[in-house]
Amino acid sequence: MQSDNLPGDYVSGFVDGEGCFYLAYRSENKLNRPNQPKYFRWTPYFASVLRPKYR
């Protein structure tokens, strides 16, 4: 490709075949004392990995 921009259909096809979106859930207490609030956290992730035969 000559330009720095990838077509949207190429990117969406690549992500559909090789990509993954997921959420990680975590709960924690900041301090181990009575009556301390418990924190809940959702972290979004995106991963894309090429299989060895395409590298």
Phi and psi in degrees as a GROMACS rama.xvg file:
@    title "Ramachandran Plot"
@    xaxis  label "Phi"
@    yaxis  label "Psi"
@TYPE xy
-88.5141  -30.1491  GLN-2
-96.6346  166.097  SER-3
-83.0327  -11.119  ASP-4
-94.9746  135.696  ASN-5
-97.6004  142.025  LEU-6
-63.1158  144.195  PRO-7
-59.7028  -36.7149  GLY-8
-68.8661  -31.1646  ASP-9
-66.1581  -47.1523  TYR-10
-64.1941  -45.0788  VAL-11
-65.3208  -36.8572  SER-12
-67.2169  -40.0595  GLY-13
-64.2118  -45.7627  PHE-14
-65.2081  -38.2806  VAL-15
-61.5128  -39.2605  ASP-16
-86.451  -35.6822  GLY-17
-122.237  -1.20001  GLU-18
-106.393  169.447  GLY-19
-153.122  133.043  CYS-20
-112.268  135.138  PHE-21
-153.374  162.189  TYR-22
-114.315  135.999  LEU-23
-107.181  135.329  ALA-24
-111.27  137.68  TYR-25
-146.827  138.162  ARG-26
-123.302  143.165  SER-27
-155.631  156.769  GLU-28
-104.023  129.393  ASN-29
-69.1131  -41.2635  LYS-30
-129.086  143.41  LEU-31
-87.798  67.7571  ASN-32
-128.477  155.543  ARG-33
-61.937  146.892  PRO-34
62.8486  21.3795  ASN-35
-84.5058  143.901  GLN-36
-68.3019  150.092  PRO-37
-99.4442  132.852  LYS-38
-100.968  139.232  TYR-39
-119.772  135.842  PHE-40
-136.658  132.028  ARG-41
-110.796  128.931  TRP-42
-121.701  120.834  THR-43
-81.2425  143.58  PRO-44
-131.83  149.598  TYR-45
-131.149  131.97  PHE-46
-133.873  144.879  ALA-47
-143.239  123.907  SER-48
-133.461  132.976  VAL-49
-84.6115  139.474  LEU-50
-69.7518  153.752  ARG-51
-56.3689  -32.057  PRO-52
-70.2503  -15.3191  LYS-53
-100.055  -4.74869  TYR-54
